[in-house]
Each structure stands twice: as structure tokens, then as C-alpha cells.
Amino acid sequence: MRKIINKLLFKNEDGQSLVAFALLFVVLMGFSALVVDVGFIEVKKAHLQNVVDAAALAGAVDLPDSNIAIKNAKKVAVSNGAEIEKVTVKPGYKGEPTKLEVVAHQTLKYTFARILGFNEIEVYSRAVAQKISNWSGEALPFLNLDDDYVTNPEIVAWEKTSPGDFESINNYTIFNPGEPSEIYFEVDYINGVELKKGTVANIKQEIGQIYTQHLPDKHVYVLSLNRNVMLSGQVMLIDGSYASLSKLKNGDIVHPNQLVLLECIFNDYDMKDKSLYLTTLKVYDIAKNEFPTDYNGPSGSESKLVE
């Protein structure tokens, strides 16, 4: 009888061992799922982040040309393994025309975690890049609104173009004031040019000093509306809306993709009537990243990650 009882007890222990092993096996597989699958997902997420970083940097360089920026950002993302339908590119991030956001997602299949009922997971990565121009923005503080520089290279800046408009702008900085031989202006054009009604007569002396610096044939820069924009009679503002050239308001901000940069020489300066007479030598389509080589390298601009 004793032998029979011992035999039964040993069989019971064998059964318990099997149950314990089965439970341990499940636990081990769970840890495997955590170690292998979680590690796999982190590696893939890191790669996807690198993809959107590269895409955002590539696209931002082409701003403010939104169409080209989107095309090139997606091209870089796809060339690095992203699926085109899972990549979203948004230029003008938070209303800033120099910023571009790229978001991408990817479906990843679990391996060991399937034992626990998990089949797949969707991972997301995003990046925001900002364009940085290598051109400093040194230019006369005006915006040519009406002179067709292609038909006639002789243009007049600071002239009356419509009621209250004298091609004056707000967003500029004067450097070295009080030093006539070194004074210059920088225009903050990259986020659009803000129009100012009136002649802004308080800079007559400074403009005269720059005029004297550039005689007889040194070059100077001035921003202008793109010729096609002038011919259309409509200009795109920073918020994406359009305004008639004859009805621009004080404080309207012209979108940078509407602009070109004119390289000119001075012909004359009428301080009394506040008019500058210039001859256009070269046109830079800054919306397509064409800049004076005096200020930048071959690429014309670069970009940096900001988010």
C-alpha cells in the first residue's frame, strides 16, 4: 500500500512540474516578446525618425516654393524606405513660410508578442525643419510694386504707385547709423515683407548716404514683386489670401514666394521727392533659391531641424 501511495504522489508531482513548466514557458515567451519585439520596434522608430528628419531638411531648403518642397521631401522619404501614401508634408508650419513639417507612419508586425494576442502596431514620427538663407538680406528698404524690370531695366524705387503706397516697408534694420561710409539696411524678407503706407521720409538722409557709397557703379539690391505677380494684378499675402495691388493696406505682409531680388546700380537720387532711380542688372528668383553669390555658396540656402 505504501508503494502505491508513493507512486501516486510522484505522479502528482510530475503533473505539477509540467504545469509549472508551462507557466514558466509562457512567462519566458512574454519576456522574449518584450525584449525582441520592443527592441525591434524601437529600431524601426529610430529609422523612421531619421527618414522624416532627412525629408524635412530636404524640403525646407526649397521653401517658399511649396510644390517643389513637398515633392522633394516625399522623394527623400520614399528613397529611404517610407511608403508614399504614409507620408504627409505640410509647408508653412504654424503660418511660417520658412518651416515645413513631415509626418510619416509605418505598420510593424509583432513576432513573439503574437503569442500574447498582439499582431501589429502603427508607429509615427515627425520632424519640422526651417529654411535658413545664406543671403543676409542687405538691400534697400523698399519693395518695387509696379516697374516691369524685364521690359525696361530702368526702374524707380520709393515712388507713388497707388493711394498711400510709396513702395515703403516696415521690416528692416539700419546698421551703423551715424557712420555714412558704413551704413546699410537689412530687410527681413524671409517671413514676408510688411507694407507701410506713406513715404517714410525719416530715412532720406540714410538713403542718401548709401547712394553716395555706391557711386559710380557699385551694386545695390532691392526687393521686387515677381513680374508675373505684377501682370496678374493680384498678390498673395502671408496668410494665403490674395489682394489687389491697387488695394493693399498698411500692414499687409506679402508672401516671400511672390518676390524676386533685383541687383541694380544707382542712376540718381532725388532726396526732395524721395525717389531712387536704378538700373536692373540681374534678377534673382529667391522663391526658387537663387541668391547673390556674394552672400552664399552654391546651394543658396540651408535648413535646420527645429522640432
C-alpha positions as CSV (number, residue, x, y, z in Angstrom):
1,M,0.0,0.0,0.0
2,R,2.8,2.4,0.9
3,K,4.4,1.8,-2.5
4,I,1.1,2.6,-4.3
5,I,0.7,5.9,-2.3
6,N,4.3,6.9,-3.1
7,K,3.8,6.2,-6.7
8,L,0.6,8.3,-6.8
9,L,2.4,11.2,-5.1
10,F,5.3,11.1,-7.6
11,K,2.9,11.1,-10.5
12,N,1.1,14.1,-9.0
13,E,4.4,15.9,-8.6
14,D,5.2,15.2,-12.2
15,G,1.9,16.8,-13.2
16,Q,2.7,19.8,-11.1
17,S,6.1,20.1,-12.7
18,L,4.5,20.1,-16.2
19,V,2.0,22.8,-15.2
20,A,4.8,24.9,-13.6
21,F,7.0,24.5,-16.7
22,A,4.1,25.5,-19.0
23,L,3.5,28.6,-16.9
24,L,7.2,29.4,-16.9
25,F,7.3,28.9,-20.7
26,V,4.5,31.5,-21.1
27,V,6.4,33.9,-18.9
28,L,9.6,33.4,-20.8
29,M,7.9,33.9,-24.1
30,G,6.4,37.1,-22.7
31,F,9.8,38.3,-21.8
32,S,11.1,37.3,-25.3
33,A,8.2,39.4,-26.8
34,L,9.2,42.4,-24.7
35,V,12.9,42.1,-25.4
36,V,12.8,41.2,-29.1
37,D,9.6,42.9,-30.3
38,V,10.1,46.1,-28.3
39,G,13.7,46.3,-29.4
40,F,12.7,45.8,-33.0
41,I,10.0,48.5,-32.7
42,E,12.5,51.0,-31.2
43,V,15.0,50.3,-34.0
44,K,12.3,50.9,-36.6
45,K,11.0,54.0,-35.0
46,A,14.6,55.4,-34.8
47,H,14.9,54.7,-38.5
48,L,11.6,56.3,-39.3
49,Q,12.6,59.4,-37.3
50,N,15.8,59.6,-39.4
51,V,13.7,59.4,-42.5
52,V,11.4,62.3,-41.6
53,D,14.4,64.3,-40.4
54,A,16.1,64.0,-43.8
55,A,12.8,64.6,-45.7
56,A,12.1,67.8,-43.7
57,L,15.6,69.1,-44.2
58,A,15.4,68.5,-47.9
59,G,12.0,70.0,-48.4
60,A,12.6,73.1,-46.2
61,V,15.5,74.2,-48.5
62,D,13.0,74.6,-51.4
63,L,10.7,76.9,-49.4
64,P,8.8,79.1,-50.1
65,D,8.0,77.1,-53.3
66,S,5.5,74.8,-51.6
67,N,5.0,72.5,-54.5
68,I,8.7,71.8,-55.0
69,A,9.3,71.5,-51.2
70,I,6.5,68.8,-50.9
71,K,7.8,66.9,-53.9
72,N,11.4,66.8,-52.8
73,A,10.5,66.0,-49.1
74,K,8.4,63.0,-50.3
75,K,11.1,61.9,-52.7
76,V,13.7,61.7,-49.9
77,A,11.3,59.9,-47.6
78,V,10.4,57.3,-50.2
79,S,14.1,56.8,-51.2
80,N,14.8,56.0,-47.5
81,G,12.1,53.3,-47.3
82,A,8.9,55.2,-46.4
83,E,5.6,54.4,-48.1
84,I,4.5,57.4,-50.2
85,E,0.9,57.2,-49.0
86,K,2.0,57.2,-45.4
87,V,4.0,60.5,-45.7
88,T,2.4,63.9,-45.1
89,V,4.2,67.1,-45.8
90,K,2.9,70.4,-44.7
91,P,4.8,73.6,-45.7
92,G,4.1,76.8,-43.9
93,Y,4.1,75.1,-40.5
94,K,2.2,77.3,-37.9
95,G,1.9,80.0,-40.5
96,E,5.6,80.4,-41.0
97,P,6.6,80.1,-44.7
98,T,10.2,79.1,-43.8
99,K,9.1,76.0,-41.9
100,L,8.0,72.6,-43.1
101,E,6.5,69.6,-41.2
102,V,6.9,66.0,-42.2
103,V,4.9,63.2,-40.6
104,A,5.3,59.5,-41.5
105,H,3.8,56.3,-40.1
106,Q,4.6,52.6,-40.6
107,T,2.8,49.4,-39.7
108,L,5.1,46.9,-37.9
109,K,4.3,43.2,-37.3
110,Y,5.0,41.6,-34.0
111,T,6.9,38.3,-33.7
112,F,6.8,36.7,-30.3
113,A,4.1,39.1,-29.0
114,R,1.6,37.3,-31.2
115,I,1.5,34.6,-28.5
116,L,0.1,37.2,-26.2
117,G,-2.5,38.3,-28.8
118,F,-0.7,41.3,-30.3
119,N,-0.3,41.2,-34.1
120,E,0.8,44.7,-35.2
121,I,1.4,48.3,-34.2
122,E,1.4,51.6,-36.0
123,V,4.3,53.9,-35.2
124,Y,4.6,57.6,-36.1
125,S,7.5,60.0,-36.4
126,R,7.5,63.8,-37.2
127,A,10.0,66.5,-37.9
128,V,9.9,70.2,-38.5
129,A,12.7,72.0,-40.4
130,Q,13.3,75.6,-41.1
131,K,15.0,77.2,-44.1
132,I,18.0,79.4,-43.5
133,S,19.1,81.7,-46.2
134,N,22.7,82.4,-46.6
135,W,21.9,85.8,-48.1
136,S,22.0,88.4,-45.2
137,G,19.1,90.5,-46.6
138,E,21.2,93.6,-47.2
139,A,19.0,95.6,-49.5
140,L,17.3,99.0,-49.8
141,P,14.2,99.2,-47.6
142,F,11.7,99.3,-50.4
143,L,9.6,96.9,-52.5
144,N,9.1,97.5,-56.2
145,L,5.4,97.2,-56.8
146,D,4.9,98.3,-60.4
147,D,8.0,98.7,-62.6
148,D,8.4,95.8,-65.1
149,Y,12.1,95.2,-64.8
150,V,12.1,92.8,-67.8
151,T,10.5,95.2,-70.3
152,N,12.6,98.1,-69.0
153,P,15.6,97.7,-66.7
154,E,15.3,101.3,-65.6
155,I,13.2,101.3,-62.5
156,V,12.2,103.8,-59.8
157,A,12.0,102.9,-56.2
158,W,10.2,104.8,-53.4
159,E,7.7,106.2,-55.9
160,K,3.9,106.5,-55.5
161,T,2.2,103.5,-57.1
162,S,-1.4,103.9,-55.7
163,P,-3.1,106.0,-53.0
164,G,-0.9,105.9,-49.9
165,D,1.6,103.4,-51.5
166,F,5.2,104.6,-51.9
167,E,6.8,101.1,-52.0
168,S,7.8,101.5,-48.4
169,I,8.1,98.6,-46.0
170,N,8.3,98.1,-42.2
171,N,10.6,95.2,-41.6
172,Y,14.1,96.4,-42.0
173,T,17.1,97.3,-39.7
174,I,19.6,100.1,-40.1
175,F,23.2,99.1,-39.3
176,N,26.0,101.6,-38.4
177,P,23.7,104.7,-38.2
178,G,25.7,107.8,-37.9
179,E,28.6,106.3,-39.9
180,P,27.9,107.4,-43.5
181,S,30.6,105.3,-45.1
182,E,29.4,102.1,-43.4
183,I,25.7,102.4,-43.0
184,Y,23.5,99.8,-44.6
185,F,20.0,98.2,-44.4
186,E,19.0,94.6,-43.9
187,V,15.5,93.6,-44.9
188,D,13.8,90.7,-43.0
189,Y,12.2,89.2,-46.2
190,I,12.3,85.5,-45.3
191,N,8.9,85.6,-43.5
192,G,7.3,88.0,-45.9
193,V,7.6,91.8,-46.5
194,E,5.3,94.1,-44.5
195,L,4.0,97.1,-46.4
196,K,3.9,100.5,-44.8
197,K,1.6,103.3,-46.2
198,G,3.3,106.6,-46.7
199,T,6.7,107.8,-47.9
200,V,8.6,107.0,-44.6
201,A,10.5,110.2,-45.1
202,N,12.7,109.8,-42.0
203,I,15.3,107.7,-43.8
204,K,16.0,110.3,-46.6
205,Q,19.5,111.0,-45.2
206,E,20.4,107.4,-44.7
207,I,19.4,106.5,-48.3
208,G,21.5,109.5,-49.5
209,Q,24.5,108.1,-47.6
210,I,24.1,104.7,-49.2
211,Y,23.6,106.4,-52.6
212,T,26.9,108.2,-52.1
213,Q,28.7,104.9,-51.0
214,H,27.6,103.2,-54.2
215,L,28.7,105.7,-56.7
216,P,29.7,105.5,-59.5
217,D,28.9,101.9,-60.4
218,K,28.8,99.7,-57.2
219,H,25.9,97.3,-57.0
220,V,22.9,97.5,-54.6
221,Y,19.9,95.2,-54.1
222,V,16.2,95.9,-53.8
223,L,13.3,93.5,-53.5
224,S,10.5,93.5,-56.1
225,L,7.3,91.7,-56.8
226,N,7.8,88.9,-59.4
227,R,6.9,90.2,-62.8
228,N,4.1,87.6,-63.2
229,V,2.6,88.8,-60.0
230,M,2.6,92.4,-61.2
231,L,1.0,91.4,-64.5
232,S,-1.7,89.4,-62.7
233,G,-2.7,92.5,-60.5
234,Q,-3.1,90.2,-57.5
235,V,-0.6,89.5,-54.8
236,M,-0.5,86.6,-52.3
237,L,-0.3,87.6,-48.7
238,I,1.3,85.7,-45.9
239,D,-2.0,84.1,-44.8
240,G,-2.6,82.6,-48.2
241,S,-5.2,85.2,-49.3
242,Y,-4.9,87.4,-52.3
243,A,-5.2,91.2,-52.5
244,S,-5.4,93.6,-55.5
245,L,-2.2,95.5,-56.0
246,S,-4.2,98.7,-56.0
247,K,-5.9,97.9,-52.7
248,L,-3.0,96.9,-50.5
249,K,-3.4,98.0,-46.9
250,N,-1.0,99.2,-44.3
251,G,0.5,96.2,-42.5
252,D,-0.3,93.7,-45.3
253,I,2.5,91.1,-45.5
254,V,3.5,89.9,-49.0
255,H,4.3,86.2,-49.1
256,P,8.0,85.6,-49.9
257,N,7.2,83.3,-52.9
258,Q,5.9,86.5,-54.6
259,L,9.3,88.2,-54.5
260,V,12.4,88.5,-56.6
261,L,15.6,90.3,-55.8
262,L,17.0,92.9,-58.2
263,E,20.7,93.6,-58.4
264,C,21.0,97.2,-59.5
265,I,23.2,100.2,-59.9
266,F,22.2,103.7,-58.9
267,N,21.4,106.2,-61.6
268,D,20.2,109.1,-59.5
269,Y,18.6,110.0,-56.1
270,D,16.0,112.8,-55.7
271,M,16.1,113.5,-52.0
272,K,13.4,116.1,-52.2
273,D,10.8,113.9,-54.0
274,K,12.1,110.8,-52.3
275,S,12.8,108.8,-55.5
276,L,15.6,106.4,-56.4
277,Y,16.5,105.8,-60.0
278,L,18.1,102.4,-60.6
279,T,19.1,100.1,-63.5
280,T,18.5,96.4,-63.1
281,L,21.5,94.3,-63.9
282,K,20.3,90.8,-62.7
283,V,17.2,89.2,-61.3
284,Y,17.3,86.5,-58.6
285,D,14.2,84.4,-58.1
286,I,14.6,84.0,-54.3
287,A,11.4,81.9,-54.2
288,K,13.4,79.3,-56.1
289,N,16.5,79.8,-54.0
290,E,18.5,82.0,-56.4
291,F,20.7,84.4,-54.4
292,P,23.7,86.7,-55.0
293,T,26.9,84.7,-54.9
294,D,28.5,87.4,-52.8
295,Y,26.4,86.2,-49.9
296,N,26.1,82.5,-50.2
297,G,27.5,79.2,-51.5
298,P,26.3,77.2,-54.5
299,S,23.2,75.9,-52.7
300,G,21.8,79.3,-51.9
301,S,20.3,78.2,-48.6
302,E,20.3,75.5,-46.0
303,S,17.9,74.2,-43.4
304,K,17.9,73.1,-39.8
305,L,15.6,70.9,-37.6
306,V,13.6,72.9,-35.1
307,E,11.2,70.2,-33.8
